[in-house]
Amino acid sequence: MSRHDEDPLQRRARRRVEMKLGWAVHALVFVLVNLGLATINYLGGGHRWHLWPLGWWGLGLAIHGAVVAFGIYGDGMRERMVADEVERLRERERSQGPGR
């Protein structure tokens, strides 16, 4: 069965799992690389330069996490927003009367 033959629920579940796994791999690489950088920094002494990549990459990881969370827990939000907007427009149309 190809991905195009899957039912929409299966496709949605696969997308959510891929998003979660993508973030988990990103987090693992973040931890491993930053542990390595910290080790190099501490062994070499001097200024704590490893905090810069840790901080900026950490920000990127947090943004990635927010995108994943929004993608997973925000499912259907666009549809709800469209339905709300349609309802507002219908209400406005009813209050203004036909032809306006």
N, CA, C and O atoms as a printed pandas DataFrame, in Angstrom:
     atom_number atom_name residue_name chain_id  residue_number  x_coord  y_coord  z_coord
0              1         N          MET        A               1    0.853   -1.181    0.000
1              2        CA          MET        A               1    0.000    0.000    0.000
2              3         C          MET        A               1    0.896    1.240    0.000
3              4         O          MET        A               1    1.742    1.400    0.880
4              5         N          SER        A               2    0.709    2.103   -0.978
5              6        CA          SER        A               2    1.494    3.330   -1.032
6              7         C          SER        A               2    0.863    4.380   -0.126
7              8         O          SER        A               2   -0.279    4.246    0.315
8              9         N          ARG        A               3    1.631    5.417    0.135
9             10        CA          ARG        A               3    1.126    6.492    1.000
10            11         C          ARG        A               3   -0.093    7.178    0.399
11            12         O          ARG        A               3   -0.939    7.701    1.125
12            13         N          HIS        A               4   -0.183    7.174   -0.939
13            14        CA          HIS        A               4   -1.310    7.820   -1.601
14            15         C          HIS        A               4   -2.592    7.008   -1.459
15            16         O          HIS        A               4   -3.689    7.540   -1.627
16            17         N          ASP        A               5   -2.454    5.715   -1.150
17            18        CA          ASP        A               5   -3.614    4.847   -0.985
18            19         C          ASP        A               5   -4.124    4.831    0.455
19            20         O          ASP        A               5   -5.184    4.267    0.728
20            21         N          GLU        A               6   -3.382    5.444    1.378
21            22        CA          GLU        A               6   -3.780    5.441    2.781
22            23         C          GLU        A               6   -5.026    6.282    3.002
23            24         O          GLU        A               6   -5.305    7.217    2.251
24            25         N          ASP        A               7   -5.755    5.939    4.027
25            26        CA          ASP        A               7   -6.896    6.773    4.379
26            27         C          ASP        A               7   -6.369    8.035    5.069
27            28         O          ASP        A               7   -5.243    8.038    5.567
28            29         N          PRO        A               8   -7.167    9.100    5.102
29            30        CA          PRO        A               8   -6.706   10.372    5.667
30            31         C          PRO        A               8   -6.250   10.273    7.123
31            32         O          PRO        A               8   -5.306   10.959    7.514
32            33         N          LEU        A               9   -6.891    9.444    7.922
33            34        CA          LEU        A               9   -6.502    9.308    9.322
34            35         C          LEU        A               9   -5.116    8.672    9.444
35            36         O          LEU        A               9   -4.309    9.098   10.270
36            37         N          GLN        A              10   -4.841    7.662    8.632
37            38        CA          GLN        A              10   -3.522    7.024    8.624
38            39         C          GLN        A              10   -2.450    8.017    8.180
39            40         O          GLN        A              10   -1.364    8.055    8.757
40            41         N          ARG        A              11   -2.746    8.812    7.169
41            42        CA          ARG        A              11   -1.801    9.813    6.667
42            43         C          ARG        A              11   -1.520   10.859    7.744
43            44         O          ARG        A              11   -0.374   11.263    7.944
44            45         N          ARG        A              12   -2.568   11.291    8.428
45            46        CA          ARG        A              12   -2.424   12.282    9.500
46            47         C          ARG        A              12   -1.590   11.715   10.652
47            48         O          ARG        A              12   -0.726   12.407   11.190
48            49         N          ALA        A              13   -1.845   10.463   11.029
49            50        CA          ALA        A              13   -1.088    9.821   12.104
50            51         C          ALA        A              13    0.381    9.705   11.717
51            52         O          ALA        A              13    1.261    9.966   12.537
52            53         N          ARG        A              14    0.651    9.315   10.476
53            54        CA          ARG        A              14    2.032    9.187    9.999
54            55         C          ARG        A              14    2.735   10.545   10.060
55            56         O          ARG        A              14    3.888   10.625   10.483
56            57         N          ARG        A              15    2.060   11.596    9.648
57            58        CA          ARG        A              15    2.637   12.940    9.672
58            59         C          ARG        A              15    2.979   13.356   11.102
59            60         O          ARG        A              15    4.045   13.920   11.350
60            61         N          ARG        A              16    2.076   13.076   12.039
61            62        CA          ARG        A              16    2.316   13.436   13.435
62            63         C          ARG        A              16    3.499   12.674   14.013
63            64         O          ARG        A              16    4.318   13.249   14.730
64            65         N          VAL        A              17    3.594   11.384   13.705
65            66        CA          VAL        A              17    4.715   10.577   14.196
66            67         C          VAL        A              17    6.023   11.096   13.605
67            68         O          VAL        A              17    7.021   11.197   14.319
68            69         N          GLU        A              18    6.035   11.426   12.315
69            70        CA          GLU        A              18    7.243   11.952   11.684
70            71         C          GLU        A              18    7.668   13.275   12.311
71            72         O          GLU        A              18    8.863   13.524   12.473
72            73         N          MET        A              19    6.714   14.118   12.664
73            74        CA          MET        A              19    7.036   15.388   13.324
74            75         C          MET        A              19    7.664   15.137   14.694
75            76         O          MET        A              19    8.664   15.763   15.046
76            77         N          LYS        A              20    7.079   14.224   15.463
77            78        CA          LYS        A              20    7.607   13.923   16.798
78            79         C          LYS        A              20    9.009   13.320   16.708
79            80         O          LYS        A              20    9.905   13.710   17.457
80            81         N          LEU        A              21    9.193   12.371   15.793
81            82        CA          LEU        A              21   10.511   11.754   15.637
82            83         C          LEU        A              21   11.546   12.761   15.142
83            84         O          LEU        A              21   12.701   12.717   15.563
84            85         N          GLY        A              22   11.149   13.652   14.266
85            86        CA          GLY        A              22   12.061   14.683   13.776
86            87         C          GLY        A              22   12.556   15.565   14.912
87            88         O          GLY        A              22   13.739   15.901   14.971
88            89         N          TRP        A              23   11.654   15.942   15.816
89            90        CA          TRP        A              23   12.069   16.761   16.953
90            91         C          TRP        A              23   12.952   15.951   17.907
91            92         O          TRP        A              23   13.927   16.480   18.442
92            93         N          ALA        A              24   12.624   14.687   18.122
93            94        CA          ALA        A              24   13.420   13.849   19.024
94            95         C          ALA        A              24   14.849   13.684   18.501
95            96         O          ALA        A              24   15.803   13.743   19.277
96            97         N          VAL        A              25   15.001   13.479   17.199
97            98        CA          VAL        A              25   16.344   13.368   16.611
98            99         C          VAL        A              25   17.084   14.694   16.764
99           100         O          VAL        A              25   18.268   14.707   17.102
100          101         N          HIS        A              26   16.401   15.798   16.517
101          102        CA          HIS        A              26   16.996   17.121   16.665
102          103         C          HIS        A              26   17.477   17.321   18.108
103          104         O          HIS        A              26   18.580   17.820   18.328
104          105         N          ALA        A              27   16.657   16.937   19.083
105          106        CA          ALA        A              27   17.015   17.090   20.495
106          107         C          ALA        A              27   18.215   16.214   20.852
107          108         O          ALA        A              27   19.103   16.653   21.583
108          109         N          LEU        A              28   18.250   14.991   20.348
109          110        CA          LEU        A              28   19.375   14.095   20.632
110          111         C          LEU        A              28   20.675   14.658   20.063
111          112         O          LEU        A              28   21.700   14.671   20.745
112          113         N          VAL        A              29   20.633   15.120   18.824
113          114        CA          VAL        A              29   21.831   15.703   18.208
114          115         C          VAL        A              29   22.253   16.948   18.980
115          116         O          VAL        A              29   23.446   17.164   19.196
116          117         N          PHE        A              30   21.296   17.767   19.397
117          118        CA          PHE        A              30   21.574   18.964   20.195
118          119         C          PHE        A              30   22.350   18.605   21.464
119          120         O          PHE        A              30   23.374   19.216   21.769
120          121         N          VAL        A              31   21.858   17.619   22.192
121          122        CA          VAL        A              31   22.500   17.214   23.444
122          123         C          VAL        A              31   23.906   16.672   23.186
123          124         O          VAL        A              31   24.860   17.079   23.849
124          125         N          LEU        A              32   24.035   15.765   22.235
125          126        CA          LEU        A              32   25.338   15.146   21.978
126          127         C          LEU        A              32   26.376   16.165   21.500
127          128         O          LEU        A              32   27.502   16.187   21.998
128          129         N          VAL        A              33   26.001   16.994   20.549
129          130        CA          VAL        A              33   26.954   17.978   20.017
130          131         C          VAL        A              33   27.326   18.986   21.097
131          132         O          VAL        A              33   28.498   19.336   21.240
132          133         N          ASN        A              34   26.344   19.456   21.855
133          134        CA          ASN        A              34   26.661   20.460   22.873
134          135         C          ASN        A              34   27.454   19.876   24.038
135          136         O          ASN        A              34   28.249   20.585   24.655
136          137         N          LEU        A              35   27.251   18.599   24.348
137          138        CA          LEU        A              35   28.129   17.951   25.331
138          139         C          LEU        A              35   29.565   17.907   24.812
139          140         O          LEU        A              35   30.510   18.158   25.559
140          141         N          GLY        A              36   29.718   17.591   23.543
141          142        CA          GLY        A              36   31.050   17.580   22.935
142          143         C          GLY        A              36   31.695   18.955   22.947
143          144         O          GLY        A              36   32.874   19.088   23.277
144          145         N          LEU        A              37   30.932   19.975   22.589
145          146        CA          LEU        A              37   31.470   21.341   22.591
146          147         C          LEU        A              37   31.852   21.778   24.000
147          148         O          LEU        A              37   32.894   22.403   24.196
148          149         N          ALA        A              38   31.018   21.454   24.978
149          150        CA          ALA        A              38   31.316   21.815   26.368
150          151         C          ALA        A              38   32.579   21.105   26.847
151          152         O          ALA        A              38   33.404   21.697   27.543
152          153         N          THR        A              39   32.725   19.840   26.472
153          154        CA          THR        A              39   33.921   19.088   26.853
154          155         C          THR        A              39   35.169   19.728   26.255
155          156         O          THR        A              39   36.164   19.925   26.953
156          157         N          ILE        A              40   35.119   20.049   24.971
157          158        CA          ILE        A              40   36.253   20.699   24.308
158          159         C          ILE        A              40   36.565   22.023   24.987
159          160         O          ILE        A              40   37.729   22.344   25.226
160          161         N          ASN        A              41   35.522   22.795   25.301
161          162        CA          ASN        A              41   35.703   24.097   25.925
162          163         C          ASN        A              41   36.336   23.962   27.311
163          164         O          ASN        A              41   37.269   24.696   27.638
164          165         N          TYR        A              42   35.844   23.041   28.116
165          166        CA          TYR        A              42   36.377   22.888   29.474
166          167         C          TYR        A              42   37.795   22.320   29.481
167          168         O          TYR        A              42   38.615   22.702   30.315
168          169         N          LEU        A              43   38.078   21.418   28.561
169          170        CA          LEU        A              43   39.435   20.869   28.484
170          171         C          LEU        A              43   40.435   21.918   28.006
171          172         O          LEU        A              43   41.587   21.938   28.440
172          173         N          GLY        A              44   39.981   22.780   27.115
173          174        CA          GLY        A              44   40.859   23.820   26.580
174          175         C          GLY        A              44   40.965   25.033   27.483
175          176         O          GLY        A              44   41.901   25.823   27.363
176          177         N          GLY        A              45   39.998   25.185   28.396
177          178        CA          GLY        A              45   40.008   26.335   29.289
178          179         C          GLY        A              45   39.611   27.608   28.573
179          180         O          GLY        A              45   39.201   27.580   27.412
180          181         N          GLY        A              46   39.732   28.701   29.258
181          182        CA          GLY        A              46   39.420   30.001   28.684
182          183         C          GLY        A              46   37.944   30.353   28.778
183          184         O          GLY        A              46   37.191   29.802   29.580
184          185         N          HIS        A              47   37.572   31.280   27.939
185          186        CA          HIS        A              47   36.199   31.798   27.914
186          187         C          HIS        A              47   35.204   30.674   27.611
187          188         O          HIS        A              47   35.527   29.748   26.868
188          189         N          ARG        A              48   34.034   30.747   28.163
189          190        CA          ARG        A              48   32.994   29.720   27.947
190          191         C          ARG        A              48   32.243   29.974   26.632
191          192         O          ARG        A              48   31.066   30.332   26.638
192          193         N          TRP        A              49   32.929   29.787   25.534
193          194        CA          TRP        A              49   32.349   30.040   24.210
194          195         C          TRP        A              49   31.257   29.041   23.846
195          196         O          TRP        A              49   30.409   29.331   23.002
196          197         N          HIS        A              50   31.271   27.873   24.471
197          198        CA          HIS        A              50   30.285   26.842   24.121
198          199         C          HIS        A              50   28.856   27.265   24.467
199          200         O          HIS        A              50   27.895   26.684   23.963
200          201         N          LEU        A              51   28.719   28.276   25.325
201          202        CA          LEU        A              51   27.374   28.734   25.700
202          203         C          LEU        A              51   26.652   29.419   24.536
203          204         O          LEU        A              51   25.423   29.409   24.481
204          205         N          TRP        A              52   27.407   30.015   23.606
205          206        CA          TRP        A              52   26.775   30.680   22.463
206          207         C          TRP        A              52   26.046   29.690   21.554
207          208         O          TRP        A              52   24.854   29.867   21.299
208          209         N          PRO        A              53   26.726   28.655   21.059
209          210        CA          PRO        A              53   25.969   27.698   20.230
210          211         C          PRO        A              53   24.875   26.996   21.033
211          212         O          PRO        A              53   23.814   26.682   20.493
212          213         N          LEU        A              54   25.131   26.747   22.329
213          214        CA          LEU        A              54   24.124   26.116   23.168
214          215         C          LEU        A              54   22.857   26.972   23.217
215          216         O          LEU        A              54   21.749   26.463   23.047
216          217         N          GLY        A              55   23.028   28.254   23.446
217          218        CA          GLY        A              55   21.879   29.157   23.556
218          219         C          GLY        A              55   21.122   29.330   22.248
219          220         O          GLY        A              55   19.897   29.210   22.211
220          221         N          TRP        A              56   21.853   29.613   21.176
221          222        CA          TRP        A              56   21.182   29.856   19.894
222          223         C          TRP        A              56   20.565   28.585   19.327
223          224         O          TRP        A              56   19.456   28.612   18.793
224          225         N          TRP        A              57   21.277   27.480   19.442
225          226        CA          TRP        A              57   20.729   26.213   18.965
226          227         C          TRP        A              57   19.555   25.811   19.850
227          228         O          TRP        A              57   18.569   25.257   19.363
228          229         N          GLY        A              58   19.658   26.091   21.152
229          230        CA          GLY        A              58   18.544   25.815   22.062
230          231         C          GLY        A              58   17.303   26.591   21.661
231          232         O          GLY        A              58   16.189   26.070   21.725
232          233         N          LEU        A              59   17.496   27.845   21.244
233          234        CA          LEU        A              59   16.368   28.638   20.758
234          235         C          LEU        A              59   15.757   27.984   19.519
235          236         O          LEU        A              59   14.536   27.891   19.395
236          237         N          GLY        A              60   16.614   27.535   18.611
237          238        CA          GLY        A              60   16.121   26.853   17.411
238          239         C          GLY        A              60   15.368   25.575   17.757
239          240         O          GLY        A              60   14.342   25.273   17.148
240          241         N          LEU        A              61   15.871   24.829   18.726
241          242        CA          LEU        A              61   15.205   23.604   19.160
242          243         C          LEU        A              61   13.848   23.923   19.783
243          244         O          LEU        A              61   12.872   23.209   19.553
244          245         N          ALA        A              62   13.788   24.989   20.567
245          246        CA          ALA        A              62   12.517   25.397   21.175
246          247         C          ALA        A              62   11.506   25.801   20.108
247          248         O          ALA        A              62   10.330   25.449   20.202
248          249         N          ILE        A              63   11.957   26.540   19.094
249          250        CA          ILE        A              63   11.061   26.932   18.003
250          251         C          ILE        A              63   10.592   25.697   17.248
251          252         O          ILE        A              63    9.415   25.593   16.901
252          253         N          HIS        A              64   11.497   24.762   16.990
253          254        CA          HIS        A              64   11.126   23.512   16.331
254          255         C          HIS        A              64   10.071   22.786   17.166
255          256         O          HIS        A              64    9.088   22.278   16.626
256          257         N          GLY        A              65   10.278   22.738   18.486
257          258        CA          GLY        A              65    9.298   22.106   19.373
258          259         C          GLY        A              65    7.940   22.787   19.322
259          260         O          GLY        A              65    6.905   22.120   19.330
260          261         N          ALA        A              66    7.944   24.123   19.268
261          262        CA          ALA        A              66    6.680   24.861   19.192
262          263         C          ALA        A              66    5.960   24.570   17.878
263          264         O          ALA        A              66    4.739   24.415   17.857
264          265         N          VAL        A              67    6.709   24.497   16.794
265          266        CA          VAL        A              67    6.115   24.182   15.490
266          267         C          VAL        A              67    5.512   22.782   15.507
267          268         O          VAL        A              67    4.416   22.566   14.988
268          269         N          VAL        A              68    6.230   21.831   16.105
269          270        CA          VAL        A              68    5.714   20.457   16.202
270          271         C          VAL        A              68    4.456   20.429   17.065
271          272         O          VAL        A              68    3.451   19.827   16.686
272          273         N          ALA        A              69    4.513   21.081   18.225
273          274        CA          ALA        A              69    3.349   21.092   19.121
274          275         C          ALA        A              69    2.155   21.746   18.436
275          276         O          ALA        A              69    1.036   21.241   18.521
276          277         N          PHE        A              70    2.385   22.859   17.761
277          278        CA          PHE        A              70    1.295   23.542   17.065
278          279         C          PHE        A              70    0.748   22.657   15.949
279          280         O          PHE        A              70   -0.463   22.602   15.734
280          281         N          GLY        A              71    1.631   21.969   15.246
281          282        CA          GLY        A              71    1.204   21.079   14.166
282          283         C          GLY        A              71    0.405   19.893   14.674
283          284         O          GLY        A              71   -0.522   19.427   14.011
284          285         N          ILE        A              72    0.769   19.407   15.854
285          286        CA          ILE        A              72    0.084   18.237   16.406
286          287         C          ILE        A              72   -1.196   18.635   17.123
287          288         O          ILE        A              72   -2.265   18.084   16.862
288          289         N          TYR        A              73   -1.074   19.600   18.031
289          290        CA          TYR        A              73   -2.227   19.957   18.857
290          291         C          TYR        A              73   -3.099   21.028   18.217
291          292         O          TYR        A              73   -4.186   21.324   18.712
292          293         N          GLY        A              74   -2.628   21.609   17.120
293          294        CA          GLY        A              74   -3.408   22.615   16.416
294          295         C          GLY        A              74   -4.193   22.036   15.249
295          296         O          GLY        A              74   -4.777   22.775   14.456
296          297         N          ASP        A              75   -4.204   20.691   15.147
297          298        CA          ASP        A              75   -4.961   20.047   14.069
298          299         C          ASP        A              75   -6.397   20.535   14.087
299          300         O          ASP        A              75   -7.043   20.563   15.134
300          301         N          GLY        A              76   -6.873   20.907   12.955
301          302        CA          GLY        A              76   -8.259   21.334   12.852
302          303         C          GLY        A              76   -8.472   22.799   13.194
303          304         O          GLY        A              76   -9.585   23.305   13.054
304          305         N          MET        A              77   -7.418   23.500   13.645
305          306        CA          MET        A              77   -7.612   24.894   14.021
306          307         C          MET        A              77   -8.003   25.730   12.805
307          308         O          MET        A              77   -8.873   26.595   12.903
308          309         N          ARG        A              78   -7.371   25.479   11.669
309          310        CA          ARG        A              78   -7.706   26.246   10.461
310          311         C          ARG        A              78   -9.166   26.029   10.082
311          312         O          ARG        A              78   -9.873   26.969    9.720
312          313         N          GLU        A              79   -9.607   24.768   10.170
313          314        CA          GLU        A              79  -11.006   24.473    9.836
314          315         C          GLU        A              79  -11.961   25.168   10.796
315          316         O          GLU        A              79  -12.994   25.692   10.379
316          317         N          ARG        A              80  -11.611   25.174   12.100
317          318        CA          ARG        A              80  -12.455   25.866   13.084
318          319         C          ARG        A              80  -12.486   27.361   12.817
319          320         O          ARG        A              80  -13.537   27.992   12.934
320          321         N          MET        A              81  -11.338   27.933   12.458
321          322        CA          MET        A              81  -11.282   29.368   12.174
322          323         C          MET        A              81  -12.112   29.711   10.940
323          324         O          MET        A              81  -12.825   30.715   10.930
324          325         N          VAL        A              82  -12.023   28.880    9.898
325          326        CA          VAL        A              82  -12.819   29.107    8.692
326          327         C          VAL        A              82  -14.304   29.005    9.016
327          328         O          VAL        A              82  -15.094   29.835    8.565
328          329         N          ALA        A              83  -14.690   28.000    9.789
329          330        CA          ALA        A              83  -16.105   27.842   10.158
330          331         C          ALA        A              83  -16.591   29.039   10.972
331          332         O          ALA        A              83  -17.707   29.514   10.760
332          333         N          ASP        A              84  -15.776   29.529   11.895
333          334        CA          ASP        A              84  -16.151   30.711   12.679
334          335         C          ASP        A              84  -16.314   31.936   11.790
335          336         O          ASP        A              84  -17.246   32.721   11.965
336          337         N          GLU        A              85  -15.400   32.095   10.834
337          338        CA          GLU        A              85  -15.472   33.253    9.937
338          339         C          GLU        A              85  -16.701   33.176    9.042
339          340         O          GLU        A              85  -17.365   34.185    8.807
340          341         N          VAL        A              86  -17.007   31.982    8.542
341          342        CA          VAL        A              86  -18.215   31.800    7.728
342          343         C          VAL        A              86  -19.448   32.165    8.552
343          344         O          VAL        A              86  -20.356   32.834    8.057
344          345         N          GLU        A              87  -19.476   31.731    9.791
345          346        CA          GLU        A              87  -20.620   32.043   10.651
346          347         C          GLU        A              87  -20.738   33.541   10.895
347          348         O          GLU        A              87  -21.848   34.073   10.875
348          349         N          ARG        A              88  -19.623   34.238   11.125
349          350        CA          ARG        A              88  -19.656   35.697   11.306
350          351         C          ARG        A              88  -20.180   36.394   10.052
351          352         O          ARG        A              88  -20.982   37.323   10.137
352          353         N          LEU        A              89  -19.713   35.931    8.881
353          354        CA          LEU        A              89  -20.175   36.546    7.632
354          355         C          LEU        A              89  -21.659   36.291    7.409
355          356         O          LEU        A              89  -22.372   37.179    6.942
356          357         N          ARG        A              90  -22.129   35.108    7.729
357          358        CA          ARG        A              90  -23.559   34.815    7.591
358          359         C          ARG        A              90  -24.383   35.673    8.534
359          360         O          ARG        A              90  -25.442   36.183    8.168
360          361         N          GLU        A              91  -23.883   35.825    9.753
361          362        CA          GLU        A              91  -24.586   36.656   10.736
362          363         C          GLU        A              91  -24.649   38.106   10.270
363          364         O          GLU        A              91  -25.683   38.761   10.399
364          365         N          ARG        A              92  -23.539   38.606    9.727
365          366        CA          ARG        A              92  -23.509   39.979    9.228
366          367         C          ARG        A              92  -24.478   40.141    8.056
367          368         O          ARG        A              92  -25.172   41.151    7.943
368          369         N          GLU        A              93  -24.512   39.116    7.177
369          370        CA          GLU        A              93  -25.404   39.151    6.032
370          371         C          GLU        A              93  -26.871   39.165    6.489
371          372         O          GLU        A              93  -27.686   39.903    5.935
372          373         N          ARG        A              94  -27.202   38.358    7.487
373          374        CA          ARG        A              94  -28.562   38.317    8.006
374          375         C          ARG        A              94  -28.958   39.651    8.639
375          376         O          ARG        A              94  -30.086   40.114    8.468
376          377         N          SER        A              95  -28.022   40.267    9.373
377          378        CA          SER        A              95  -28.362   41.521   10.053
378          379         C          SER        A              95  -28.471   42.691    9.077
379          380         O          SER        A              95  -29.214   43.635    9.343
380          381         N          GLN        A              96  -27.762   42.655    7.970
381          382        CA          GLN        A              96  -27.831   43.721    6.987
382          383         C          GLN        A              96  -28.926   43.520    5.974
383          384         O          GLN        A              96  -29.308   44.459    5.275
384          385         N          GLY        A              97  -29.429   42.327    5.885
385          386        CA          GLY        A              97  -30.488   42.040    4.921
386          387         C          GLY        A              97  -29.923   41.692    3.574
387          388         O          GLY        A              97  -28.741   41.925    3.319
388          389         N          PRO        A              98  -30.753   41.131    2.691
389          390        CA          PRO        A              98  -30.281   40.715    1.359
390          391         C          PRO        A              98  -29.971   41.918    0.466
391          392         O          PRO        A              98  -30.574   42.983    0.600
392          393         N          GLY        A              99  -29.039   41.726   -0.426
393          394        CA          GLY        A              99  -28.742   42.737   -1.427
394          395         C          GLY        A              99  -27.836   43.855   -0.961
395          396         O          GLY        A              99  -27.608   44.787   -1.732
396          397         N          ARG        A             100  -27.316   43.825    0.225
397          398        CA          ARG        A             100  -26.439   44.904    0.710
398          399         C          ARG        A             100  -25.011   44.501    0.696
399          400         O          ARG        A             100  -24.143   45.289    1.072
